[in-house]
Amino acid sequence: MNSERLVISLLGPPLVTLGGKPLQIKRRKVRFLLYYLACQECAVSRTSLCDVFWPDQSESESRKNLREALSNLHSALNSDDYLSIQGEYISLYENKIQVDVRDFEKTISLLRKNLEISPNSNFSDDVYLKVREGIDLWRTPGFISGSTLTDSEVYQKWASDKNVSLEYWRQMMLEWIADHCISSGNLNEALQWLSLALLSDKHNSELNFLVLNCLRDLEAWSELLHFCDMLESIYQENGQSTLPQLLQHSIGRSRELANNPIPESHIVWNDEGKHSVHFVDGNQRKTILNNRLQTGGMVLLRGEIGSGKSRLLKEVIGSMEVVPRLIFFRSNPGDELIPYSALVEGLKNVVTKEEWKELDPIYAKALFPLFPYIDKIRDDIRDEDIAFSVGLNRLIPDAFFYLFSLMARKRKVLYVLDNAQWCDAETLRAFSFGHEKGGAQDIGTVVFTTCLEVKNTFLENLFNRDQNFHHKSVIDLVPLNEAEIYEIVFIFWERNFLKRNANG
């Protein structure tokens, strides 16, 4: 009995190995028969095999040819351990073979199952690793690539349809894993997957847009300029004189930033002291927060005083490849009674002169009563405009949205509004309006940190309303209770006790 495993690799140029050594099968028809059998989950009848490989011959002739092909395949394998012939049905023994196509199809089944459970692709790390393993099965794009298909039309159609299906799922996995890496903040890894995905679809505007964004966020200016030039040449070679509008705008913005880069911002955190409360399931909360920081939107971070809200933010942001532009707000008791109090205090020393100058005049005038110093920055605003500006109150939410958009144009922005339990309703409305009007990517991410001891009804309602809306997340930091702390200490003690005993 032969104990060596037969490995059949068909994701790329066909390769058959036995015991780690290449197995040569001289007859083309016999090779194709092996490839076909390797891809079948169940035994195949002789009639079906005859219909696939000898569809134009009589039944007696096709069955005679099949017997000869099976005999040649048996001789090539030099063993009864791989080929199973049970009367009318033919198959390969499952426990003696390894087929990359079957392994990849198991990954497809796993991905489809998780897509049904989680349509937004928020998969676990285990699923992420399995998808990576599935992609790694491909040596080159193409099912049995490089193998000249000159067999029957039925076989050629089967091989072509199989290639289309497998390539579709490979492309989908590449795009999904790239999105996963972007959401997790791993932009360098995301670029690797995007590059592979673009090999099969180089005119995909969305993929090219993501590459531009990743390079821009990583401040890889020379690579960004090179990619802009390459994109334009690709579309010109394809006979398109103009790029899709999405790419035109992104390329123009990318070149502007690459030629006038801005210095990297740094985040300085307050000293939280030596004592901190441990909270339950911190890794899951870090994942949720990290995804939201990458994709934009609003986060409500709730916990008791001293529960580690600032520490969680610090750890997650510190792990990001690209440090966002941090804009910090803090509300105090009584601020909830003053409209736009938190926004005005947080933005007055943060918005640059260039950003104020670029803001549309009508929106600048709408914000003039809140930021009276901008008449020193803009020539089109004067003191006497204050009376006119008061009448533009209805435009204030729009004005803040466009101001946020300008601030996020060169770098992803993270707004942290601390002590949001005392935040005024107008500030909260402005952030919510901005995300609902333009989308999370346009203005960045805002994190409201609030303590459980004080309730802000408007803030709670803001997140309870449309709580399934894609740009909102709620994270509750629940401290460990006495019983949970006791259990952790006991487990820690037990493991160390067993370890000491094992070491003598």
Beta strands, then each sheet from edge to edge (+ up, - down):
strand 1: 6-9
strand 2: 15-18
strand 3: 21-22
strand 4: 44-45
strand 5: 83-86
strand 6: 89-92
strand 7: 97-99
strand 8: 297-303
strand 9: 325-330
strand 10: 413-418
strand 11: 445-451
strand 12: 472-477
sheet 1: 3+ 2- 1+ 7+
sheet 2: 4+ 6- 5+
sheet 3: 9+ 10+ 11+ 8+ 12+
end
